[in-house]
Amino acid sequence: MTPSDLREKYAVFNAVGGGIESLLWETAGEFVCNRLIGIENDHLSKVQLNQLLGFKEERAVSDDFFKYYWIDEPDLPYKLLSIPGYDTSYKNYENIKSIEQFFYGLARIFVDGLLHFGNVRQFYRQYCSKARSDIDALVRSQMFNTDVIKQRGPSLPLKAIPKDDRYLISEMACKSYGDAPATAGDLKDALLDAWKDHAERGGGRVAVKTLIAGGMGHTQQQQRMFEFSADDILETSVSSETELSALYSRVAEKFISARDAALENTKLYLSLVNDLDVYVATSMRTRSDFRSMADQCSEIFGDEKVKDLHLRYFDPTLSAADGHQDKGLIECLMVKCAKVLVYCAGEKESYGKDAEAAMALSLGKPVIFLCNEQTRMEFYKEIHPLSRLINFSTGVAVGAIVTSSAKQVSELLDRIFENEMEYELIQPLGRQGYLQLRERMSGSIVRIQTNNSLLSEAFWNYYRSNN
C-alpha cells in the first residue's frame, strides 16, 4: 500500500480543520502515511501516536482517551459493530496493530465529535486529555437507561375513545357542538335555520349535507367546520325538525362523551410529563385524518420491536384542552418533556406541527419524520427547511430522520432507546471537508460540519463567547 492508496481509501477523514482532521494530508501527512503503512510489523503505541499528532501540530492523547477509542468497548448510543474496522480482538491489545484498527478509532472520534459537539476538532481538543470518567459522562448524556425504562411498570390507563369518534375532540367540533350538554352549539342553530328555510320552500326529505350546503349567513370556513363536525350524519336524510333535532342530539352525545374522555386523558398526560418518552406531532383536518393517525399510533407503538419498552407516548387523537391557548401550552410542555418526537406528515403543511418539530430539533432531541409518499419523503429529507436545525444550547447541527415506513419508525425508536443507532461518516461528492453523519437505515443526515471556514469560525466564536 502506498501513501496515495491510503489517502484514497480513507478520504472521508480529510476535513479542513487541520490536526486530527487531516492526519494523512498537508504538512507531515506523508510521514504519517509511511508510519501507518508499516504498522502491522511495528505496532503503534500511544507514545508514538502522540508523536505523529505532534508532527501534525495536534494535542497529545491521554492514556484513558487512547484506550477508550482504540482499545476498549465502552457503552455508546450507537453500535460499535456499525463502525468500519471494528473487531472484538482490539480489547485484548495494548497498542494499535493494524491500519483498520487505527481508522476504526479515528472514525469513532469523528462520530462522537459530530454527535456531541458538531465539530470534530473542537471535541478532540477538549477531550483528548480527559480522564475516562469525563469522556463517559459526555457520551452517556445522550444515552438512555434502557433497563430502567423497561422496568418502570404500567402508567395509569387512558380513557378509551372509539377511533371513529376521535374527530369529535377537535377544536372545530367543540366550536360546532359547544362545551357542555346544555349548550346548543353553532351547528344545531345552523341546521335548524337551514331546515326552516327548506320547509318554507316546500319541505320534504333532505340530506343533512344539503342543509349545510344551502345554509345562509355563514362563511365558507364555518361551512367546512360544520361539514367536518357533522361527518357522521352528512349522508342521513330527515323529514322533520323533530327528526333533525334527534339526529343532532345523537352525535352531540358522542361529542360530549369523546370530549370528556379526551379532557381526562390530558390530565393523565400532564401527570406523566416526567416519564413521557415520545411526542407525536401531526395535523388532522378530516375525520379520516383522525382515523389514520390513530391507526399509525397503534401500528408504531404496538410493534413487537418496541413492546418491551412500554413507551409512554402522547397520542394527539386522545387529548383535548379547554381552549386553543391551553392546548398550545400543553403541546409545548409535551415537546419539552418528551425524549423523542415523531412527526407525521400529512397532505398539507401545518404551522403547529412544524413548530413542534422545530422546537424538538432546537432542543437537540431525536426527531423522526414519517411520510407516506416517496416524493414527500425526499422533500422532507432534502428540501424542507425544518429538517435540519441547530441545538440552540450547544450549536450542534441536528437533522431529522426521515422515513416512509411506520415499521421503520418502530425500528428507529427501538434503536434510539436501546442505544443501538447505526451511523456512517460521509462527505458529499465534490465538497471536501464537508462532514456529514448519516443514519444508516433511513439514509438521513443527522449531523453536519461545514467546510466553510468563515461560517465555522463565526459560528463557533459566537458559541464560545456566549455559552
TIVEXMAR-136437 format. One record per residue (C-alpha): x negated, z negated, y negated; residue in one letter. Coordinates in Angstrom, 3 decimals, padded with zeros to 6 digits, always signed. Layout:
N
px	pz	py	residuo
X	Z	Y	a
...
***
This chain:
467
px	pz	py	residuo
+000.000	+000.000	+000.000	m
-001.276	+000.897	-003.478	t
-000.506	-000.774	-006.823	p
+001.732	+002.226	-007.618	s
+003.670	+001.713	-004.360	d
+004.090	-001.971	-005.166	l
+005.362	-001.270	-008.669	r
+007.794	+001.352	-007.423	e
+009.229	-000.867	-004.670	k
+009.661	-003.882	-006.936	y
+010.507	-002.094	-010.184	a
+013.552	-004.349	-010.716	v
+011.167	-007.145	-011.769	f
+009.760	-005.088	-014.640	n
+011.523	-006.572	-017.664	a
+010.399	-006.671	-021.294	v
+009.734	-010.376	-021.855	g
+006.123	-010.454	-020.691	g
+004.568	-013.059	-018.391	g
+006.808	-013.798	-015.398	i
+008.941	-010.761	-016.329	e
+006.099	-008.242	-015.969	s
+003.656	-009.574	-013.391	l
+002.746	-006.154	-011.970	l
+002.692	-004.322	-015.265	w
+000.872	-004.219	-018.585	e
-002.168	-006.491	-019.170	t
-003.776	-007.651	-015.885	a
-000.983	-006.008	-013.871	g
-003.474	-004.047	-011.762	e
-005.376	-007.237	-010.950	f
-002.175	-008.991	-009.814	v
-001.161	-005.988	-007.678	c
-004.509	-005.871	-005.898	n
-004.363	-009.592	-005.110	r
-000.870	-009.255	-003.659	l
-001.825	-006.254	-001.534	i
-004.339	-008.443	+000.315	g
-002.031	-011.435	+000.699	i
-001.449	-011.212	+004.451	e
-005.146	-011.617	+005.191	n
-005.742	-014.072	+002.360	d
-002.683	-016.234	+001.749	h
-001.756	-017.084	-001.859	l
-001.925	-020.788	-002.711	s
-000.239	-022.462	-005.658	k
-003.637	-022.740	-007.381	v
-004.261	-019.003	-007.050	q
-000.701	-018.193	-008.130	l
-001.302	-020.183	-011.289	n
-004.490	-018.216	-011.884	q
-002.522	-014.952	-011.636	l
+000.035	-016.381	-014.036	l
-002.779	-017.360	-016.368	g
-004.086	-013.802	-016.393	f
-000.553	-012.808	-017.497	k
-000.616	-015.436	-020.268	e
+002.138	-017.329	-018.474	e
+002.599	-021.035	-017.851	r
+001.492	-022.600	-014.563	a
+003.969	-023.906	-011.985	v
+004.218	-027.476	-010.727	s
+003.947	-028.379	-007.032	d
+007.694	-029.004	-006.935	d
+008.557	-025.691	-008.604	f
+006.249	-023.801	-006.230	f
+007.803	-025.411	-003.160	k
+011.360	-025.080	-004.489	y
+011.151	-021.312	-004.969	y
+008.689	-020.117	-002.324	w
+008.806	-022.668	+000.497	i
+011.930	-024.865	+000.659	d
+015.576	-024.059	+001.399	e
+017.462	-026.077	-001.240	p
+021.224	-026.222	-001.653	d
+022.304	-023.490	-004.059	l
+025.522	-021.957	-005.417	p
+024.664	-018.744	-003.531	y
+023.493	-017.762	-000.069	k
+019.739	-017.718	+000.433	l
+020.371	-015.079	+003.083	l
+021.539	-012.713	+000.340	s
+018.145	-012.823	-001.421	i
+015.898	-009.909	-000.340	p
+012.886	-011.028	+001.684	g
+014.394	-014.326	+002.855	y
+013.031	-015.655	+006.135	d
+013.659	-019.012	+007.780	t
+009.947	-019.324	+008.587	s
+008.952	-019.904	+004.948	y
+009.869	-023.579	+005.176	k
+007.029	-024.044	+007.663	n
+004.390	-022.702	+005.258	y
+002.233	-024.313	+002.593	e
+001.190	-021.048	+000.921	n
+002.690	-017.615	+000.272	i
+001.815	-015.479	+003.309	k
+003.387	-012.102	+002.587	s
+004.416	-009.747	-000.197	i
+008.040	-010.184	+000.930	e
+007.788	-013.954	+000.535	q
+006.224	-013.590	-002.906	f
+009.030	-011.395	-004.206	f
+011.683	-013.495	-002.462	y
+010.598	-016.470	-004.599	g
+010.390	-014.304	-007.702	l
+013.895	-012.969	-007.025	a
+015.263	-016.498	-006.863	r
+013.619	-017.314	-010.199	i
+015.236	-014.235	-011.742	f
+018.650	-015.039	-010.228	v
+018.553	-018.666	-011.379	d
+017.265	-017.640	-014.792	g
+020.208	-015.291	-015.286	l
+022.780	-017.637	-013.762	l
+021.836	-020.780	-015.660	h
+020.063	-019.559	-018.810	f
+020.944	-015.888	-019.305	g
+017.217	-015.340	-019.882	n
+014.642	-015.324	-017.095	v
+011.500	-016.188	-019.043	r
+013.215	-018.870	-021.094	q
+014.404	-020.517	-017.882	f
+010.981	-020.197	-016.263	y
+009.088	-021.630	-019.206	r
+011.417	-024.606	-019.465	q
+011.482	-025.461	-015.751	y
+008.195	-024.225	-014.211	c
+006.524	-027.599	-014.765	s
+009.558	-029.757	-013.906	k
+009.990	-032.165	-011.000	a
+012.247	-031.270	-008.076	r
+014.950	-033.655	-009.304	s
+015.178	-031.838	-012.657	d
+015.468	-028.416	-011.029	i
+018.078	-029.728	-008.586	d
+020.097	-031.233	-011.432	a
+020.268	-027.879	-013.221	l
+021.182	-025.876	-010.140	v
+023.717	-028.383	-008.834	r
+025.522	-028.332	-012.171	s
+027.018	-025.003	-011.077	q
+027.827	-026.113	-007.543	m
+030.975	-027.641	-006.108	f
+031.125	-030.685	-003.852	n
+032.951	-028.836	-001.107	t
+033.298	-031.829	+001.217	d
+034.974	-033.897	-001.493	v
+037.346	-031.017	-002.318	i
+038.346	-030.669	+001.342	k
+038.830	-034.409	+001.849	q
+040.986	-035.115	-001.217	r
+044.232	-035.152	+000.694	g
+047.526	-033.622	-000.470	p
+048.828	-033.889	-004.009	s
+052.453	-034.713	-004.813	l
+054.651	-031.766	-003.766	p
+056.038	-029.370	-006.348	l
+059.751	-028.726	-006.726	k
+060.784	-025.613	-004.832	a
+062.344	-022.694	-006.751	i
+063.630	-019.627	-004.842	p
+061.427	-016.619	-005.633	k
+064.467	-014.593	-006.697	d
+065.403	-017.259	-009.256	d
+061.984	-017.805	-010.827	r
+062.591	-015.257	-013.588	y
+065.138	-017.744	-014.915	l
+062.359	-020.138	-016.029	i
+061.112	-017.637	-018.627	s
+061.478	-018.177	-022.360	e
+063.763	-015.151	-022.563	m
+066.138	-016.720	-020.051	a
+066.005	-020.013	-021.931	c
+066.984	-018.281	-025.163	k
+069.788	-016.485	-023.346	s
+071.297	-019.444	-021.491	y
+070.496	-022.354	-023.792	g
+068.662	-025.579	-022.991	d
+071.410	-027.541	-021.276	a
+074.568	-027.027	-019.171	p
+076.754	-027.863	-022.158	a
+075.101	-025.148	-024.264	t
+076.906	-021.815	-024.155	a
+073.837	-019.715	-024.853	g
+073.442	-016.407	-026.697	d
+074.054	-014.342	-023.555	l
+077.516	-015.788	-022.962	k
+078.508	-015.232	-026.587	d
+077.246	-011.650	-026.421	a
+079.115	-010.955	-023.160	l
+082.387	-012.418	-024.408	l
+082.163	-010.463	-027.684	d
+081.434	-007.284	-025.711	a
+084.400	-007.961	-023.420	w
+086.738	-008.365	-026.421	k
+085.573	-005.011	-027.785	d
+086.049	-003.493	-024.343	h
+089.552	-004.972	-023.998	a
+090.555	-003.639	-027.418	e
+089.537	-000.146	-026.254	r
+091.833	-000.324	-023.220	g
+090.025	-002.711	-020.874	g
+089.649	-002.129	-017.149	g
+086.877	-002.993	-014.673	r
+083.436	-002.683	-016.194	v
+079.864	-003.466	-015.120	a
+078.002	-006.267	-016.891	v
+075.150	-003.896	-017.794	k
+077.688	-001.638	-019.557	t
+078.979	-004.574	-021.588	l
+075.433	-005.500	-022.636	i
+074.544	-001.911	-023.467	a
+077.696	-001.487	-025.542	g
+077.425	-004.787	-027.356	g
+077.361	-004.659	-031.143	m
+075.376	-006.687	-033.636	g
+072.245	-007.442	-031.629	h
+068.812	-005.867	-031.781	t
+067.042	-003.841	-029.103	q
+064.850	-006.853	-028.429	q
+067.908	-009.033	-027.886	q
+069.419	-006.388	-025.616	q
+066.267	-006.284	-023.468	r
+066.325	-010.089	-023.354	m
+069.971	-010.114	-022.209	f
+069.331	-007.432	-019.596	e
+066.385	-009.417	-018.253	f
+068.308	-012.707	-018.149	s
+071.397	-011.150	-016.532	a
+069.426	-009.165	-013.935	d
+071.217	-010.925	-011.060	d
+074.659	-009.726	-012.232	i
+073.925	-006.477	-014.097	l
+075.475	-004.264	-011.415	e
+078.506	-006.540	-010.914	t
+081.850	-005.375	-012.354	s
+084.507	-007.625	-013.850	v
+088.136	-007.041	-014.799	s
+088.919	-010.063	-016.978	s
+087.383	-012.553	-019.341	e
+088.008	-015.306	-016.786	t
+086.114	-013.369	-014.127	e
+083.282	-012.691	-016.571	l
+083.017	-016.382	-017.518	s
+082.933	-017.419	-013.858	a
+080.228	-014.861	-013.145	l
+078.166	-016.089	-016.078	y
+078.592	-019.730	-015.003	s
+077.278	-018.928	-011.537	r
+073.995	-017.581	-012.940	v
+073.821	-020.275	-015.641	a
+073.910	-022.913	-012.904	e
+070.975	-021.177	-011.201	k
+069.178	-021.149	-014.530	f
+069.669	-024.887	-015.056	i
+068.536	-025.666	-011.505	s
+065.422	-023.457	-011.812	a
+064.541	-024.726	-015.275	r
+064.941	-028.395	-014.331	d
+062.653	-027.871	-011.348	a
+060.108	-025.975	-013.467	a
+060.045	-028.742	-016.093	l
+059.461	-031.336	-013.362	e
+056.680	-029.164	-011.938	n
+054.994	-029.067	-015.328	t
+054.887	-032.863	-015.321	k
+053.288	-032.714	-011.882	l
+050.732	-030.155	-013.099	y
+049.895	-032.347	-016.098	l
+049.353	-035.297	-013.766	s
+046.956	-033.113	-011.749	l
+044.625	-031.968	-014.517	v
+041.676	-033.995	-013.224	n
+041.876	-032.216	-009.866	d
+043.007	-028.711	-010.868	l
+040.952	-026.023	-009.137	d
+042.416	-022.660	-010.142	v
+044.484	-021.439	-013.087	y
+046.438	-018.222	-012.514	v
+046.841	-016.160	-015.702	a
+049.403	-013.388	-015.881	t
+052.216	-011.909	-017.955	s
+055.684	-011.427	-016.495	m
+058.191	-009.224	-018.259	r
+060.659	-008.384	-015.488	t
+062.295	-010.109	-012.570	r
+060.139	-008.059	-010.209	s
+057.044	-009.333	-012.055	d
+058.052	-012.894	-011.165	f
+058.644	-011.932	-007.527	r
+055.339	-010.069	-007.345	s
+053.406	-012.937	-008.936	m
+054.979	-015.454	-006.562	a
+054.061	-013.239	-003.601	d
+050.481	-012.816	-004.849	q
+050.011	-016.575	-005.198	c
+051.340	-017.073	-001.665	s
+049.048	-014.352	-000.324	e
+045.914	-015.581	-002.118	i
+046.254	-019.329	-001.586	f
+047.887	-019.085	+001.832	g
+044.989	-017.062	+003.221	d
+043.157	-018.609	+006.170	e
+039.899	-018.308	+004.217	k
+040.927	-020.976	+001.692	v
+043.444	-023.051	+003.610	k
+040.933	-025.754	+004.491	d
+040.036	-026.160	+000.803	l
+043.593	-027.230	-000.077	h
+043.132	-025.736	-003.543	l
+045.209	-027.118	-006.394	r
+046.322	-024.098	-008.389	y
+048.601	-023.551	-011.356	f
+051.374	-021.125	-010.337	d
+052.941	-019.679	-013.535	p
+056.183	-018.857	-011.693	t
+056.868	-022.555	-011.109	l
+056.302	-024.073	-014.553	s
+058.238	-024.212	-017.829	a
+057.958	-026.049	-021.153	a
+060.371	-027.326	-023.779	d
+059.200	-024.662	-026.246	g
+056.629	-021.915	-026.687	h
+054.315	-024.162	-028.722	q
+054.194	-026.797	-025.989	d
+053.758	-024.000	-023.470	k
+050.653	-022.816	-025.334	g
+049.161	-026.324	-025.395	l
+049.836	-026.782	-021.680	i
+048.226	-023.476	-020.756	e
+045.142	-024.157	-022.900	c
+044.748	-027.528	-021.202	l
+045.108	-025.961	-017.751	m
+042.443	-023.339	-018.522	v
+040.093	-026.052	-019.780	k
+040.626	-028.254	-016.721	c
+040.595	-025.582	-014.008	a
+037.312	-024.774	-012.287	k
+038.159	-021.075	-011.797	v
+040.593	-018.650	-013.441	l
+042.348	-015.813	-011.600	v
+043.621	-013.100	-013.964	y
+046.406	-010.940	-012.506	c
+046.573	-007.649	-014.381	a
+049.975	-006.039	-014.878	g
+051.202	-002.684	-016.122	e
+050.673	-003.699	-019.753	k
+048.186	-005.863	-021.581	e
+049.190	-009.274	-022.882	s
+047.565	-011.301	-025.647	y
+048.362	-014.525	-023.813	g
+046.616	-013.801	-020.525	k
+043.736	-012.011	-022.275	d
+043.223	-015.087	-024.442	a
+043.261	-017.318	-021.356	e
+040.637	-015.173	-019.620	a
+038.523	-015.159	-022.787	a
+038.739	-018.954	-023.030	m
+037.631	-019.382	-019.422	a
+034.696	-016.970	-019.763	l
+033.643	-018.634	-023.011	s
+033.600	-021.954	-021.160	l
+031.295	-020.409	-018.522	g
+033.888	-020.593	-015.740	k
+034.113	-018.049	-012.909	p
+036.894	-015.568	-013.709	v
+038.376	-013.175	-011.141	i
+040.401	-010.159	-012.316	f
+042.922	-008.850	-009.749	l
+044.002	-005.271	-010.470	c
+046.218	-003.303	-008.124	n
+045.226	+000.230	-009.088	e
+041.749	+001.716	-008.772	q
+041.812	+003.244	-012.268	t
+042.780	-000.078	-013.823	r
+040.120	-001.863	-011.793	m
+037.469	+000.437	-013.258	e
+038.936	-000.168	-016.727	f
+038.576	-003.939	-016.380	y
+035.167	-003.681	-014.692	k
+033.546	-001.206	-017.088	e
+035.599	-000.921	-020.295	i
+037.778	-003.937	-021.103	h
+036.057	-005.891	-023.936	p
+037.016	-009.267	-022.481	l
+035.491	-008.641	-019.044	s
+032.115	-009.846	-020.400	r
+031.707	-012.611	-022.973	l
+029.267	-015.469	-023.558	i
+029.426	-019.122	-022.779	n
+029.625	-020.456	-026.337	f
+027.847	-023.685	-025.386	s
+024.788	-022.096	-023.773	t
+024.681	-018.461	-024.893	g
+024.692	-017.242	-021.289	v
+026.424	-013.846	-020.952	a
+029.247	-014.288	-018.421	v
+031.063	-011.419	-016.716	g
+034.346	-011.401	-014.812	a
+034.521	-010.494	-011.130	i
+036.928	-007.556	-010.755	v
+038.712	-006.579	-007.543	t
+041.819	-004.696	-006.453	s
+042.396	-006.784	-003.333	s
+044.224	-010.112	-003.072	a
+042.316	-010.606	+000.188	k
+039.055	-010.333	-001.746	q
+040.316	-012.881	-004.278	v
+040.757	-015.355	-001.410	s
+037.303	-014.497	-000.070	e
+035.763	-014.914	-003.527	l
+037.457	-018.276	-004.038	l
+036.126	-019.381	-000.671	d
+032.594	-018.276	-001.600	r
+032.776	-019.950	-005.009	i
+033.978	-023.316	-003.704	f
+031.754	-023.177	-000.594	e
+028.706	-022.367	-002.785	n
+028.117	-019.143	-000.857	e
+028.178	-016.461	-003.529	m
+026.088	-013.338	-002.961	e
+024.240	-011.690	-005.831	y
+021.872	-008.784	-006.274	e
+019.481	-008.132	-009.135	l
+019.640	-004.626	-010.641	i
+018.560	-002.581	-013.630	q
+020.726	+000.354	-014.807	p
+019.076	+003.742	-014.407	l
+017.053	+004.625	-017.496	g
+017.330	+001.133	-019.017	r
+014.067	-000.521	-018.019	q
+014.161	-004.228	-018.618	g
+017.963	-004.471	-018.894	y
+018.573	-007.081	-016.195	l
+021.945	-007.430	-014.510	q
+023.158	-009.810	-011.839	l
+025.834	-008.198	-009.701	r
+028.286	-009.981	-007.438	e
+027.730	-008.184	-004.150	r
+031.241	-007.885	-002.660	m
+033.052	-006.542	-005.746	s
+030.079	-004.886	-007.444	g
+030.929	-006.732	-010.679	s
+028.248	-007.591	-013.249	i
+028.411	-011.341	-013.832	v
+025.232	-011.892	-015.899	r
+023.129	-009.704	-018.187	i
+019.843	-009.928	-020.077	q
+019.419	-007.267	-022.750	t
+016.245	-005.235	-023.207	n
+016.887	-005.035	-026.960	n
+014.137	-007.310	-028.276	s
+015.644	-007.702	-031.767	l
+019.040	-008.641	-030.350	l
+017.428	-011.015	-027.856	s
+015.312	-012.791	-030.476	e
+018.173	-013.059	-032.969	a
+020.449	-014.337	-030.243	f
+018.149	-016.967	-028.777	w
+016.700	-018.035	-032.128	n
+020.226	-018.910	-033.171	y
+020.956	-020.835	-029.968	y
+017.610	-022.664	-030.032	r
+018.209	-023.873	-033.576	s
+021.933	-024.669	-033.298	n
+022.263	-026.210	-029.854	n
***
